[in-house]
Amino acid sequence: MTDSVAGSAYQRIEEKLAEQRCVILDGGVGTEVKEAVGAPIDLDERFWATRALVDAPDTVLEVHRAYLAAGCDVISTNTWG
């Protein structure tokens, strides 16, 4: 993401917050990766997010894109854990 794209994204979030509007954050990425998309990820594994990025990067990208398409304002990186 370029600085101008990131800057405009942050600006949109700041404007919503200033207007006291809701800002929507993505949901359970791990659950989506494992259950909805079917990637073989063990959520009990300590580094499941890293495993997902190594074993199923396209699946992780698909999940993030689906959250954006659904209207999320903020998506978190898949580095949880």
Distance bins in CASP14 RR format, pairs under 12 A and 6 or more apart:
PFRMAT RR
TARGET T0000
AUTHOR 0000-0000-0000
RMODE 2
METHOD distances of the structure
MODEL  1
1 7 0 0 0 0 1 0 0 0 0 0 0
1 8 0 0 0 0 0 1 0 0 0 0 0
1 9 1 0 0 1 0 0 0 0 0 0 0
1 10 0 0 0 0 0 1 0 0 0 0 0
1 75 0 0 0 0 0 1 0 0 0 0 0
1 77 0 0 0 0 0 1 0 0 0 0 0
2 8 0 0 0 0 1 0 0 0 0 0 0
2 9 0 0 0 0 0 1 0 0 0 0 0
3 9 0 0 0 0 0 1 0 0 0 0 0
3 10 0 0 0 0 0 1 0 0 0 0 0
4 10 0 0 0 0 0 1 0 0 0 0 0
4 11 0 0 0 0 0 1 0 0 0 0 0
5 11 0 0 0 0 0 1 0 0 0 0 0
5 12 0 0 0 0 0 1 0 0 0 0 0
6 12 0 0 0 0 0 1 0 0 0 0 0
6 13 0 0 0 0 0 1 0 0 0 0 0
7 13 0 0 0 0 1 0 0 0 0 0 0
7 14 0 0 0 0 1 0 0 0 0 0 0
7 15 0 0 0 0 0 1 0 0 0 0 0
8 14 0 0 0 0 0 1 0 0 0 0 0
8 15 0 0 0 0 0 1 0 0 0 0 0
9 15 0 0 0 0 0 1 0 0 0 0 0
9 16 0 0 0 0 0 1 0 0 0 0 0
9 23 0 0 0 0 0 1 0 0 0 0 0
9 68 0 0 0 0 0 1 0 0 0 0 0
9 72 0 0 0 0 0 1 0 0 0 0 0
9 73 0 0 0 0 1 0 0 0 0 0 0
9 74 0 0 0 0 1 0 0 0 0 0 0
9 75 0 0 0 0 0 1 0 0 0 0 0
10 16 0 0 0 0 0 1 0 0 0 0 0
10 17 0 0 0 0 0 1 0 0 0 0 0
10 23 0 0 0 0 0 1 0 0 0 0 0
10 73 0 0 0 0 0 1 0 0 0 0 0
10 74 0 0 0 0 1 0 0 0 0 0 0
11 17 0 0 0 0 0 1 0 0 0 0 0
11 18 0 0 0 0 0 1 0 0 0 0 0
11 73 0 0 0 0 0 1 0 0 0 0 0
12 18 0 0 0 0 0 1 0 0 0 0 0
12 19 0 0 0 0 0 1 0 0 0 0 0
12 21 0 0 0 0 0 1 0 0 0 0 0
12 23 0 0 0 0 1 0 0 0 0 0 0
12 24 0 0 0 0 0 1 0 0 0 0 0
12 71 0 0 0 0 0 1 0 0 0 0 0
12 73 1 0 0 1 0 0 0 0 0 0 0
12 74 0 0 0 0 0 1 0 0 0 0 0
13 19 0 0 0 0 0 1 0 0 0 0 0
13 21 0 0 0 0 1 0 0 0 0 0 0
13 22 0 0 0 0 0 1 0 0 0 0 0
13 23 1 0 1 0 0 0 0 0 0 0 0
13 24 0 0 0 0 0 1 0 0 0 0 0
13 25 0 0 0 0 0 1 0 0 0 0 0
13 72 0 0 0 0 0 1 0 0 0 0 0
13 73 1 0 1 0 0 0 0 0 0 0 0
13 74 1 0 0 1 0 0 0 0 0 0 0
13 75 0 0 0 0 0 1 0 0 0 0 0
14 21 0 0 0 0 0 1 0 0 0 0 0
14 23 0 0 0 0 1 0 0 0 0 0 0
14 73 0 0 0 0 0 1 0 0 0 0 0
14 74 0 0 0 0 0 1 0 0 0 0 0
15 21 0 0 0 0 1 0 0 0 0 0 0
15 23 0 0 0 0 0 1 0 0 0 0 0
15 73 0 0 0 0 0 1 0 0 0 0 0
16 22 1 0 0 1 0 0 0 0 0 0 0
16 23 1 0 1 0 0 0 0 0 0 0 0
16 24 0 0 0 0 1 0 0 0 0 0 0
16 73 1 0 0 1 0 0 0 0 0 0 0
16 74 0 0 0 0 0 1 0 0 0 0 0
17 23 1 0 0 1 0 0 0 0 0 0 0
17 73 0 0 0 0 1 0 0 0 0 0 0
17 74 0 0 0 0 0 1 0 0 0 0 0
21 73 0 0 0 0 1 0 0 0 0 0 0
22 71 0 0 0 0 0 1 0 0 0 0 0
22 72 0 0 0 0 0 1 0 0 0 0 0
22 73 0 0 0 0 1 0 0 0 0 0 0
22 74 0 0 0 0 0 1 0 0 0 0 0
23 71 0 0 0 0 0 1 0 0 0 0 0
23 72 0 0 0 0 1 0 0 0 0 0 0
23 73 1 0 1 0 0 0 0 0 0 0 0
23 74 1 0 0 1 0 0 0 0 0 0 0
23 75 0 0 0 0 0 1 0 0 0 0 0
24 67 0 0 0 0 1 0 0 0 0 0 0
24 68 0 0 0 0 0 1 0 0 0 0 0
24 70 0 0 0 0 1 0 0 0 0 0 0
24 71 1 0 0 1 0 0 0 0 0 0 0
24 72 1 0 1 0 0 0 0 0 0 0 0
24 73 1 0 1 0 0 0 0 0 0 0 0
24 74 1 0 0 1 0 0 0 0 0 0 0
24 75 0 0 0 0 1 0 0 0 0 0 0
25 67 0 0 0 0 1 0 0 0 0 0 0
25 68 0 0 0 0 0 1 0 0 0 0 0
25 70 0 0 0 0 0 1 0 0 0 0 0
25 71 0 0 0 0 0 1 0 0 0 0 0
25 72 1 0 0 1 0 0 0 0 0 0 0
25 73 1 0 0 1 0 0 0 0 0 0 0
25 74 1 0 1 0 0 0 0 0 0 0 0
25 75 1 0 0 1 0 0 0 0 0 0 0
25 76 1 0 0 1 0 0 0 0 0 0 0
26 32 0 0 0 0 1 0 0 0 0 0 0
26 33 0 0 0 0 0 1 0 0 0 0 0
26 60 0 0 0 0 0 1 0 0 0 0 0
26 63 0 0 0 0 1 0 0 0 0 0 0
26 64 1 0 0 1 0 0 0 0 0 0 0
26 65 0 0 0 0 0 1 0 0 0 0 0
26 66 0 0 0 0 1 0 0 0 0 0 0
26 67 1 0 1 0 0 0 0 0 0 0 0
26 68 0 0 0 0 1 0 0 0 0 0 0
26 69 0 0 0 0 0 1 0 0 0 0 0
26 70 0 0 0 0 1 0 0 0 0 0 0
26 71 0 0 0 0 1 0 0 0 0 0 0
26 72 1 0 1 0 0 0 0 0 0 0 0
26 73 0 0 0 0 1 0 0 0 0 0 0
26 74 1 0 0 1 0 0 0 0 0 0 0
26 75 1 0 1 0 0 0 0 0 0 0 0
26 76 1 0 1 0 0 0 0 0 0 0 0
26 77 0 0 0 0 0 1 0 0 0 0 0
26 78 0 0 0 0 1 0 0 0 0 0 0
26 80 0 0 0 0 0 1 0 0 0 0 0
27 33 0 0 0 0 0 1 0 0 0 0 0
27 36 0 0 0 0 0 1 0 0 0 0 0
27 63 0 0 0 0 1 0 0 0 0 0 0
27 64 0 0 0 0 0 1 0 0 0 0 0
27 66 0 0 0 0 0 1 0 0 0 0 0
27 67 1 0 0 1 0 0 0 0 0 0 0
27 68 0 0 0 0 0 1 0 0 0 0 0
27 70 0 0 0 0 1 0 0 0 0 0 0
27 71 0 0 0 0 0 1 0 0 0 0 0
27 72 1 0 0 1 0 0 0 0 0 0 0
27 74 0 0 0 0 0 1 0 0 0 0 0
27 75 0 0 0 0 1 0 0 0 0 0 0
27 76 0 0 0 0 1 0 0 0 0 0 0
27 78 0 0 0 0 0 1 0 0 0 0 0
27 80 0 0 0 0 0 1 0 0 0 0 0
28 34 0 0 0 0 1 0 0 0 0 0 0
28 35 0 0 0 0 1 0 0 0 0 0 0
28 36 0 0 0 0 1 0 0 0 0 0 0
28 37 0 0 0 0 0 1 0 0 0 0 0
28 43 0 0 0 0 0 1 0 0 0 0 0
28 49 0 0 0 0 0 1 0 0 0 0 0
28 60 0 0 0 0 0 1 0 0 0 0 0
28 63 0 0 0 0 1 0 0 0 0 0 0
28 64 0 0 0 0 0 1 0 0 0 0 0
28 66 0 0 0 0 0 1 0 0 0 0 0
28 67 0 0 0 0 1 0 0 0 0 0 0
28 72 0 0 0 0 0 1 0 0 0 0 0
28 75 0 0 0 0 0 1 0 0 0 0 0
28 76 0 0 0 0 1 0 0 0 0 0 0
28 78 0 0 0 0 0 1 0 0 0 0 0
28 80 0 0 0 0 1 0 0 0 0 0 0
29 35 0 0 0 0 0 1 0 0 0 0 0
29 36 0 0 0 0 0 1 0 0 0 0 0
29 37 0 0 0 0 0 1 0 0 0 0 0
29 39 0 0 0 0 0 1 0 0 0 0 0
29 41 0 0 0 0 0 1 0 0 0 0 0
29 43 0 0 0 0 0 1 0 0 0 0 0
29 48 0 0 0 0 0 1 0 0 0 0 0
29 49 1 0 0 1 0 0 0 0 0 0 0
29 52 0 0 0 0 1 0 0 0 0 0 0
29 53 0 0 0 0 0 1 0 0 0 0 0
29 56 0 0 0 0 0 1 0 0 0 0 0
29 59 0 0 0 0 0 1 0 0 0 0 0
29 60 1 0 0 1 0 0 0 0 0 0 0
29 61 0 0 0 0 0 1 0 0 0 0 0
29 62 0 0 0 0 0 1 0 0 0 0 0
29 63 1 0 1 0 0 0 0 0 0 0 0
29 64 1 0 0 1 0 0 0 0 0 0 0
29 65 0 0 0 0 0 1 0 0 0 0 0
29 66 0 0 0 0 0 1 0 0 0 0 0
29 67 1 0 0 1 0 0 0 0 0 0 0
29 72 0 0 0 0 0 1 0 0 0 0 0
29 75 0 0 0 0 1 0 0 0 0 0 0
29 76 1 0 0 1 0 0 0 0 0 0 0
29 77 0 0 0 0 1 0 0 0 0 0 0
29 78 1 0 1 0 0 0 0 0 0 0 0
29 79 0 0 0 0 0 1 0 0 0 0 0
29 80 1 0 0 1 0 0 0 0 0 0 0
29 81 0 0 0 0 0 1 0 0 0 0 0
30 36 0 0 0 0 1 0 0 0 0 0 0
30 37 0 0 0 0 1 0 0 0 0 0 0
30 38 0 0 0 0 0 1 0 0 0 0 0
30 39 0 0 0 0 1 0 0 0 0 0 0
30 41 1 0 0 1 0 0 0 0 0 0 0
30 42 0 0 0 0 0 1 0 0 0 0 0
30 43 1 0 0 1 0 0 0 0 0 0 0
30 44 0 0 0 0 0 1 0 0 0 0 0
30 45 0 0 0 0 0 1 0 0 0 0 0
30 48 1 0 0 1 0 0 0 0 0 0 0
30 49 1 0 0 1 0 0 0 0 0 0 0
30 51 0 0 0 0 0 1 0 0 0 0 0
30 52 1 0 0 1 0 0 0 0 0 0 0
30 53 0 0 0 0 0 1 0 0 0 0 0
30 56 0 0 0 0 0 1 0 0 0 0 0
30 59 0 0 0 0 0 1 0 0 0 0 0
30 60 0 0 0 0 1 0 0 0 0 0 0
30 63 1 0 0 1 0 0 0 0 0 0 0
30 64 0 0 0 0 0 1 0 0 0 0 0
30 67 0 0 0 0 0 1 0 0 0 0 0
30 76 0 0 0 0 0 1 0 0 0 0 0
30 78 1 0 0 1 0 0 0 0 0 0 0
30 79 0 0 0 0 0 1 0 0 0 0 0
30 80 1 0 0 1 0 0 0 0 0 0 0
30 81 0 0 0 0 0 1 0 0 0 0 0
31 37 0 0 0 0 1 0 0 0 0 0 0
31 38 0 0 0 0 0 1 0 0 0 0 0
31 39 0 0 0 0 0 1 0 0 0 0 0
31 41 0 0 0 0 1 0 0 0 0 0 0
31 43 1 0 0 1 0 0 0 0 0 0 0
31 48 0 0 0 0 0 1 0 0 0 0 0
31 52 0 0 0 0 0 1 0 0 0 0 0
31 63 0 0 0 0 1 0 0 0 0 0 0
31 80 0 0 0 0 0 1 0 0 0 0 0
32 38 0 0 0 0 1 0 0 0 0 0 0
32 39 0 0 0 0 1 0 0 0 0 0 0
32 41 0 0 0 0 0 1 0 0 0 0 0
32 43 0 0 0 0 0 1 0 0 0 0 0
32 52 0 0 0 0 0 1 0 0 0 0 0
32 56 0 0 0 0 0 1 0 0 0 0 0
32 59 0 0 0 0 1 0 0 0 0 0 0
32 60 0 0 0 0 1 0 0 0 0 0 0
32 61 0 0 0 0 0 1 0 0 0 0 0
32 62 0 0 0 0 1 0 0 0 0 0 0
32 63 1 0 1 0 0 0 0 0 0 0 0
32 64 0 0 0 0 1 0 0 0 0 0 0
32 65 0 0 0 0 0 1 0 0 0 0 0
32 66 1 0 0 1 0 0 0 0 0 0 0
32 67 0 0 0 0 1 0 0 0 0 0 0
32 70 0 0 0 0 0 1 0 0 0 0 0
32 72 0 0 0 0 0 1 0 0 0 0 0
32 75 0 0 0 0 0 1 0 0 0 0 0
32 78 0 0 0 0 0 1 0 0 0 0 0
33 39 1 0 1 0 0 0 0 0 0 0 0
33 40 0 0 0 0 1 0 0 0 0 0 0
33 41 1 0 1 0 0 0 0 0 0 0 0
33 42 0 0 0 0 0 1 0 0 0 0 0
33 43 0 0 0 0 1 0 0 0 0 0 0
33 48 0 0 0 0 1 0 0 0 0 0 0
33 49 0 0 0 0 1 0 0 0 0 0 0
33 51 0 0 0 0 1 0 0 0 0 0 0
33 52 1 0 1 0 0 0 0 0 0 0 0
33 53 0 0 0 0 1 0 0 0 0 0 0
33 55 0 0 0 0 1 0 0 0 0 0 0
33 56 1 0 0 1 0 0 0 0 0 0 0
33 57 0 0 0 0 0 1 0 0 0 0 0
33 58 0 0 0 0 0 1 0 0 0 0 0
33 59 1 0 1 0 0 0 0 0 0 0 0
33 60 1 0 0 1 0 0 0 0 0 0 0
33 61 0 0 0 0 0 1 0 0 0 0 0
33 62 0 0 0 0 1 0 0 0 0 0 0
33 63 1 0 1 0 0 0 0 0 0 0 0
33 64 0 0 0 0 1 0 0 0 0 0 0
33 66 0 0 0 0 0 1 0 0 0 0 0
33 67 0 0 0 0 0 1 0 0 0 0 0
33 78 1 0 0 1 0 0 0 0 0 0 0
33 80 0 0 0 0 0 1 0 0 0 0 0
34 40 0 0 0 0 1 0 0 0 0 0 0
34 41 1 0 1 0 0 0 0 0 0 0 0
34 42 0 0 0 0 1 0 0 0 0 0 0
34 43 1 0 1 0 0 0 0 0 0 0 0
34 44 0 0 0 0 0 1 0 0 0 0 0
34 45 0 0 0 0 0 1 0 0 0 0 0
34 48 0 0 0 0 1 0 0 0 0 0 0
34 49 0 0 0 0 0 1 0 0 0 0 0
34 51 0 0 0 0 0 1 0 0 0 0 0
34 52 0 0 0 0 1 0 0 0 0 0 0
34 55 0 0 0 0 0 1 0 0 0 0 0
34 56 0 0 0 0 1 0 0 0 0 0 0
34 59 0 0 0 0 1 0 0 0 0 0 0
34 60 0 0 0 0 0 1 0 0 0 0 0
34 63 0 0 0 0 0 1 0 0 0 0 0
35 41 0 0 0 0 1 0 0 0 0 0 0
35 43 0 0 0 0 1 0 0 0 0 0 0
35 59 0 0 0 0 0 1 0 0 0 0 0
35 63 0 0 0 0 0 1 0 0 0 0 0
36 59 0 0 0 0 1 0 0 0 0 0 0
36 62 0 0 0 0 1 0 0 0 0 0 0
36 63 1 0 0 1 0 0 0 0 0 0 0
36 66 0 0 0 0 1 0 0 0 0 0 0
36 67 0 0 0 0 0 1 0 0 0 0 0
37 52 0 0 0 0 1 0 0 0 0 0 0
37 56 1 0 0 1 0 0 0 0 0 0 0
37 58 0 0 0 0 1 0 0 0 0 0 0
37 59 1 0 1 0 0 0 0 0 0 0 0
37 60 0 0 0 0 1 0 0 0 0 0 0
37 61 0 0 0 0 0 1 0 0 0 0 0
37 62 1 0 0 1 0 0 0 0 0 0 0
37 63 1 0 0 1 0 0 0 0 0 0 0
37 64 0 0 0 0 0 1 0 0 0 0 0
37 65 0 0 0 0 0 1 0 0 0 0 0
37 66 0 0 0 0 1 0 0 0 0 0 0
38 52 0 0 0 0 0 1 0 0 0 0 0
38 55 0 0 0 0 0 1 0 0 0 0 0
38 56 0 0 0 0 1 0 0 0 0 0 0
38 59 1 0 0 1 0 0 0 0 0 0 0
38 60 0 0 0 0 0 1 0 0 0 0 0
38 62 0 0 0 0 0 1 0 0 0 0 0
38 63 0 0 0 0 0 1 0 0 0 0 0
39 48 0 0 0 0 0 1 0 0 0 0 0
39 49 0 0 0 0 0 1 0 0 0 0 0
39 51 0 0 0 0 1 0 0 0 0 0 0
39 52 1 0 0 1 0 0 0 0 0 0 0
39 53 0 0 0 0 0 1 0 0 0 0 0
39 54 0 0 0 0 0 1 0 0 0 0 0
39 55 1 0 0 1 0 0 0 0 0 0 0
39 56 1 0 1 0 0 0 0 0 0 0 0
39 57 0 0 0 0 1 0 0 0 0 0 0
39 58 0 0 0 0 1 0 0 0 0 0 0
39 59 1 0 1 0 0 0 0 0 0 0 0
39 60 0 0 0 0 1 0 0 0 0 0 0
39 61 0 0 0 0 0 1 0 0 0 0 0
39 62 0 0 0 0 1 0 0 0 0 0 0
39 63 0 0 0 0 1 0 0 0 0 0 0
39 78 0 0 0 0 0 1 0 0 0 0 0
40 48 0 0 0 0 0 1 0 0 0 0 0
40 51 0 0 0 0 1 0 0 0 0 0 0
40 52 0 0 0 0 1 0 0 0 0 0 0
40 54 0 0 0 0 0 1 0 0 0 0 0
40 55 1 0 0 1 0 0 0 0 0 0 0
40 56 1 0 0 1 0 0 0 0 0 0 0
40 59 0 0 0 0 1 0 0 0 0 0 0
41 47 0 0 0 0 0 1 0 0 0 0 0
41 48 1 0 1 0 0 0 0 0 0 0 0
41 49 0 0 0 0 1 0 0 0 0 0 0
41 50 0 0 0 0 0 1 0 0 0 0 0
41 51 1 0 0 1 0 0 0 0 0 0 0
41 52 1 0 1 0 0 0 0 0 0 0 0
41 53 0 0 0 0 0 1 0 0 0 0 0
41 54 0 0 0 0 0 1 0 0 0 0 0
41 55 1 0 0 1 0 0 0 0 0 0 0
41 56 1 0 0 1 0 0 0 0 0 0 0
41 57 0 0 0 0 0 1 0 0 0 0 0
41 59 0 0 0 0 1 0 0 0 0 0 0
41 60 0 0 0 0 1 0 0 0 0 0 0
41 63 0 0 0 0 0 1 0 0 0 0 0
41 78 0 0 0 0 0 1 0 0 0 0 0
41 80 0 0 0 0 0 1 0 0 0 0 0
42 48 1 0 1 0 0 0 0 0 0 0 0
42 49 0 0 0 0 0 1 0 0 0 0 0
42 50 0 0 0 0 0 1 0 0 0 0 0
42 51 1 0 0 1 0 0 0 0 0 0 0
42 52 0 0 0 0 1 0 0 0 0 0 0
42 55 0 0 0 0 0 1 0 0 0 0 0
43 49 0 0 0 0 1 0 0 0 0 0 0
43 51 0 0 0 0 1 0 0 0 0 0 0
43 52 0 0 0 0 1 0 0 0 0 0 0
43 80 0 0 0 0 0 1 0 0 0 0 0
43 81 0 0 0 0 0 1 0 0 0 0 0
44 51 0 0 0 0 0 1 0 0 0 0 0
44 81 0 0 0 0 0 1 0 0 0 0 0
45 51 1 0 0 1 0 0 0 0 0 0 0
45 52 0 0 0 0 1 0 0 0 0 0 0
45 54 0 0 0 0 0 1 0 0 0 0 0
45 55 0 0 0 0 0 1 0 0 0 0 0
45 80 0 0 0 0 0 1 0 0 0 0 0
45 81 0 0 0 0 1 0 0 0 0 0 0
46 80 0 0 0 0 0 1 0 0 0 0 0
46 81 1 0 0 1 0 0 0 0 0 0 0
47 53 0 0 0 0 1 0 0 0 0 0 0
47 54 0 0 0 0 1 0 0 0 0 0 0
47 55 0 0 0 0 0 1 0 0 0 0 0
47 78 0 0 0 0 0 1 0 0 0 0 0
47 79 0 0 0 0 1 0 0 0 0 0 0
47 80 0 0 0 0 1 0 0 0 0 0 0
47 81 1 0 0 1 0 0 0 0 0 0 0
48 54 0 0 0 0 0 1 0 0 0 0 0
48 55 0 0 0 0 0 1 0 0 0 0 0
48 56 0 0 0 0 0 1 0 0 0 0 0
48 60 0 0 0 0 0 1 0 0 0 0 0
48 78 0 0 0 0 1 0 0 0 0 0 0
48 79 0 0 0 0 0 1 0 0 0 0 0
48 80 1 0 0 1 0 0 0 0 0 0 0
48 81 1 0 0 1 0 0 0 0 0 0 0
49 55 0 0 0 0 0 1 0 0 0 0 0
49 56 0 0 0 0 0 1 0 0 0 0 0
49 57 0 0 0 0 0 1 0 0 0 0 0
49 60 0 0 0 0 1 0 0 0 0 0 0
49 63 0 0 0 0 0 1 0 0 0 0 0
49 76 0 0 0 0 0 1 0 0 0 0 0
49 77 0 0 0 0 1 0 0 0 0 0 0
49 78 1 0 1 0 0 0 0 0 0 0 0
49 79 1 0 1 0 0 0 0 0 0 0 0
49 80 1 0 1 0 0 0 0 0 0 0 0
49 81 1 0 1 0 0 0 0 0 0 0 0
50 56 0 0 0 0 0 1 0 0 0 0 0
50 57 0 0 0 0 0 1 0 0 0 0 0
50 60 0 0 0 0 0 1 0 0 0 0 0
50 77 0 0 0 0 0 1 0 0 0 0 0
50 78 0 0 0 0 1 0 0 0 0 0 0
50 79 1 0 0 1 0 0 0 0 0 0 0
50 80 0 0 0 0 1 0 0 0 0 0 0
50 81 1 0 0 1 0 0 0 0 0 0 0
51 57 0 0 0 0 0 1 0 0 0 0 0
51 59 0 0 0 0 0 1 0 0 0 0 0
51 60 0 0 0 0 0 1 0 0 0 0 0
51 78 0 0 0 0 0 1 0 0 0 0 0
51 79 0 0 0 0 0 1 0 0 0 0 0
51 80 0 0 0 0 0 1 0 0 0 0 0
51 81 0 0 0 0 0 1 0 0 0 0 0
52 58 0 0 0 0 0 1 0 0 0 0 0
52 59 1 0 0 1 0 0 0 0 0 0 0
52 60 1 0 1 0 0 0 0 0 0 0 0
52 61 0 0 0 0 0 1 0 0 0 0 0
52 62 0 0 0 0 0 1 0 0 0 0 0
52 63 0 0 0 0 1 0 0 0 0 0 0
52 64 0 0 0 0 0 1 0 0 0 0 0
52 77 0 0 0 0 0 1 0 0 0 0 0
52 78 1 0 0 1 0 0 0 0 0 0 0
52 79 0 0 0 0 1 0 0 0 0 0 0
52 80 0 0 0 0 1 0 0 0 0 0 0
52 81 0 0 0 0 0 1 0 0 0 0 0
53 59 0 0 0 0 1 0 0 0 0 0 0
53 60 1 0 1 0 0 0 0 0 0 0 0
53 61 0 0 0 0 1 0 0 0 0 0 0
53 63 0 0 0 0 0 1 0 0 0 0 0
53 64 0 0 0 0 0 1 0 0 0 0 0
53 77 0 0 0 0 1 0 0 0 0 0 0
53 78 1 0 1 0 0 0 0 0 0 0 0
53 79 1 0 0 1 0 0 0 0 0 0 0
53 80 0 0 0 0 0 1 0 0 0 0 0
53 81 0 0 0 0 0 1 0 0 0 0 0
54 60 0 0 0 0 1 0 0 0 0 0 0
54 78 0 0 0 0 0 1 0 0 0 0 0
55 78 0 0 0 0 0 1 0 0 0 0 0
56 62 0 0 0 0 1 0 0 0 0 0 0
56 63 0 0 0 0 1 0 0 0 0 0 0
56 78 0 0 0 0 1 0 0 0 0 0 0
57 63 0 0 0 0 0 1 0 0 0 0 0
57 64 0 0 0 0 0 1 0 0 0 0 0
57 78 0 0 0 0 1 0 0 0 0 0 0
58 64 0 0 0 0 0 1 0 0 0 0 0
58 65 0 0 0 0 0 1 0 0 0 0 0
59 65 0 0 0 0 0 1 0 0 0 0 0
59 66 0 0 0 0 0 1 0 0 0 0 0
59 78 0 0 0 0 1 0 0 0 0 0 0
60 66 0 0 0 0 0 1 0 0 0 0 0
60 67 0 0 0 0 0 1 0 0 0 0 0
60 75 0 0 0 0 0 1 0 0 0 0 0
60 76 0 0 0 0 0 1 0 0 0 0 0
60 77 0 0 0 0 1 0 0 0 0 0 0
60 78 1 0 1 0 0 0 0 0 0 0 0
60 79 0 0 0 0 0 1 0 0 0 0 0
60 80 0 0 0 0 0 1 0 0 0 0 0
61 67 0 0 0 0 0 1 0 0 0 0 0
61 68 0 0 0 0 0 1 0 0 0 0 0
61 75 0 0 0 0 0 1 0 0 0 0 0
61 77 0 0 0 0 0 1 0 0 0 0 0
61 78 0 0 0 0 1 0 0 0 0 0 0
62 68 0 0 0 0 0 1 0 0 0 0 0
62 69 0 0 0 0 0 1 0 0 0 0 0
62 78 0 0 0 0 0 1 0 0 0 0 0
63 69 0 0 0 0 0 1 0 0 0 0 0
63 70 0 0 0 0 0 1 0 0 0 0 0
63 72 0 0 0 0 0 1 0 0 0 0 0
63 75 0 0 0 0 1 0 0 0 0 0 0
63 76 0 0 0 0 0 1 0 0 0 0 0
63 77 0 0 0 0 0 1 0 0 0 0 0
63 78 0 0 0 0 1 0 0 0 0 0 0
64 70 0 0 0 0 0 1 0 0 0 0 0
64 71 0 0 0 0 0 1 0 0 0 0 0
64 72 0 0 0 0 1 0 0 0 0 0 0
64 74 0 0 0 0 0 1 0 0 0 0 0
64 75 1 0 1 0 0 0 0 0 0 0 0
64 76 0 0 0 0 1 0 0 0 0 0 0
64 77 0 0 0 0 1 0 0 0 0 0 0
64 78 1 0 0 1 0 0 0 0 0 0 0
65 71 0 0 0 0 0 1 0 0 0 0 0
65 72 0 0 0 0 0 1 0 0 0 0 0
65 75 0 0 0 0 1 0 0 0 0 0 0
66 72 0 0 0 0 1 0 0 0 0 0 0
66 75 0 0 0 0 1 0 0 0 0 0 0
67 73 0 0 0 0 1 0 0 0 0 0 0
67 74 0 0 0 0 1 0 0 0 0 0 0
67 75 1 0 1 0 0 0 0 0 0 0 0
67 76 0 0 0 0 1 0 0 0 0 0 0
67 78 0 0 0 0 0 1 0 0 0 0 0
68 74 0 0 0 0 1 0 0 0 0 0 0
68 75 1 0 0 1 0 0 0 0 0 0 0
69 75 0 0 0 0 0 1 0 0 0 0 0
END
